[in-house]
Amino acid sequence: MGYISGTDRGQTSLLPARIEDYVAADAAVRVIDAFVDGLDVVQLGFRRAVEASTGRPSYDPRDLLKLYIYGYCNEVRSSRRLERECRRNVETMWLLRQLAPDFKTVADFRRDNGPAIIGACRAFVLICRDAGLFSARLVALDGSKFRAVASGKRIMGRREIEEERLRLDRKIAAYLSGLDTADASEPDDAADAVASAIASLESRQGELDRMARRLDDEGRTTLVDGEADARPMGKGKGAKPPAYNVQTAVDTDTGLIIHHEVTDEATDNRMLHPMASATKDELCLESLTVIADAGYSNGAQASACEDDGIRACAPSNRAVNNTGDGTLFDRRAFSYDAEEDRFICPAGKELQRKQVISKERSVLYAAQAADCAACPLKQQCTTATRRYVQRHLDEDALSRMHQRAIPDMMRLRRCAAEHPFGTIKRRMAGGRFLTRNLKGTRTEMALSVLAYNIMRTINMTSKPA
Ligand code: SF4
């Protein structure tokens, strides 16, 4: 019977196949092509968006943007791999009309057009909204850590800086003493090499000085050498490699990422209002309902959301008020009397407002020592002379936010917000950036989110009715 055979490689064709025929009518690459062709690249601020009338012609930024979006949709992110794809992948040949820019041109485009690429990502969201694909009825917030380029070995504190400085001092001293004892007949080349080695060690010393100053100025304990914007991040007592905190606001009905941000915040605790208000502004909405997990629990942020017309739903995550080894009354056993601004304890005595703790944005209430001394419940209440209870300054907003976070909402949040991160991390080698610092990582994440949203939209609209 034999095998199914292909055509002979030397066979000439009387009617050469068009490259158009190699790309399926419903291929994702056609959506990328149509989307980018519809963008106003001048308004978005792409470099070389207007053809130069003189000099060597440059690549159209639309072509390079198409190449990057295609790459991020297909797990090809490095400029060298994209260059290779231009020469061997039929879809990229079709997309770029057989142009094959070299890797440096490709890399320079991503480096030089960060804000414009972020604008293109935003433009796609607005196109989807205008097409009625989503209404942002309910938006789920979530954050995830993405690894920086820098390795964990580059995390330096004051001790590491001091140790390296001493090592450098010893090396410089060794070079200098070598120079002093060198034979006068030593060739000039060797002396030049020593001088250049010393200069490079001194330049590293300068870098260490700058890092030490930055630690003092910013009140930090560590810095990532070579990638100043990255921060050691991780959960609990596990490893904390240099990373960035990527925040997303996801439409729960469609799974589209409406807004995203790359930040150097180690936790999500201060991200509720910035993310919710940026999403609301991006979509020009009057009001917005957002759901988030307990990591976003923050009284000041809850109040800011209410002031801004944002209905936030997040379980509160409070660990204030001493319950001893767990046997003492929890704060919930004390009822708050808003009219009198006081607490009533389980024995019916009052705890009066004592002081404001501005650092924790809370108010401390204290029982009378005499009441506690004569109280039959004291063993269950406090080991001190009297009981204290703390109340957050934004307690009411925090409680309202907590009450709205019903289990169904939280289930919805989990389903909507965690799936996009899973997909994006899979396409980004497990969630690792190729570019450095906030400038580079923001551009890279915009490409990832744009690729995710395009593929998501294709999946949504291609489903049979
Ligand atoms: S120990 Fe003090 S605060 Fe606690 S129940 Fe008794 S009186 Fe109230």
Residues whose N, C-alpha, C, O or C-beta is under 5 A from the ligand:
A	BS01	SF4	C345 P346 A347 K349 A367 D371 C372 C375 L377 K378 C381 R387
